[in-house]
Amino acid sequence: MSPLTKLTFSLSLLLGTTITISSNHWMLAWTGLEINTLAIIPFISKSHHPRAVEAAIKYFLVQATASALILFSSTINAQFTGQWDITQLTQPAASLLLTMAVAMKLGLVPFHFWFPEVMQGSPMTTALLLSTLMKLPPITILFLTAPSLNPPLLTTMAIASAAVGGWMGLNQTQIRKILAFSSIAHLGWMTIILTYNPKLTMMTFYLYSMMTASIFLALNTTNSLKLPTMMTSWTKMPALNASLMLALLSLAGLPPLTGFLPKWLIIQELTKQEMSTAAMIISMLSLLGLFFYLRLAYCSTITLPPNTTNFTKQWYNNKPSNTPTATLISLSVLLLPLSPMILTIT
């Protein structure tokens, strides 16, 4: 892909995201989502590998279906209420259709089947975009329509997402698939609190995006796509691998690290809303995710692969990591003491 083409599609991605997150009219939001979908497809299929082409086709079909449902939902709402404003979603059928459409766009259970396959077929940087930037417009639509959505339905989908994301990630060896199931599980945490505290959902999404970006950038630097290659990448950049371990433990939500903050606040808010049972269930399900994060951390730093006499050592890379990766990993690990300031901002 030529630099000019890449720049054009990158600007289209930013344009589509900006249009959707800043619009109040359903048609503008839908237009932004369509621009986003069309701009990311060349990034998914740029390697021309059959798996990449298959991933691009799956992504296009799912996103096109979800966009059609959003259009259908907004039309039904406009027919009954005469309103095209996103915040005026009052018709129950339109609300249900919109929940289905956005769940399909995000990869929430039961509409999650496409997401791990598309992630596995995409290059590492495109998988990063799919996990973070591409989820911002649908999450924003959920944020704007939160008062009109059905809380029991969202809670059920959230707990199912946390369960499926945890269970399905347990026996994966491909790192992109593990991170895809991790994304599904984290979406469960964001969705369960949506109708009670939408700002907390957005804060969780921002922190999740930051931690995921740091992990993807670190893996991209060491060129690790599978667990076996991750086990030997410590010889290239030991310091980066140690930082990657901390970022993975932060994504798991262990207490001294940044990732503990959103989970702590969500459990606290659920308890305030007298949803202690849901809080307990989703907390227990997060232990499933903790297992595969610990396995990734173990493979990245703590263990050595079995060495044979003809084992080829990888070149030790003494160059420093780039600044964005270092900054993101530092934020992913050290933000918990700043939680009072973050709460004030949000």
Secondary structure, DSSP 8 states (H G I E B T S, - for coil): --HHHHHHHHHHHHHHHHHHHT--BHHHHHHHHHHHHHHHHHHHSTT--HHHHHHHHHHHHHHHHHHHHHHHHHHHHHHHH---BGGG---HHHHHHHHHHHHHHHT-TTS-THHHHHHHHS-HHHHHHHHTGGGHHHHHHHHHHGGGS-HHHHHHHHHHHHHHHHHHTTT--BHHHHHHHHHHHHHHHHHHTTTT-HHHHHHHHHHHHHHHHHHHHHHHHHT--BHHHHHHGGGT-HHHHHHHHHHHHHHHT-TTSTTHHHHHHHHHHHHHTT-HHHHHHHHHHHHHHHHHHHHHHIIIII------TT--------S---HHHHHHHHHHHH-GGGHHHHHHH-
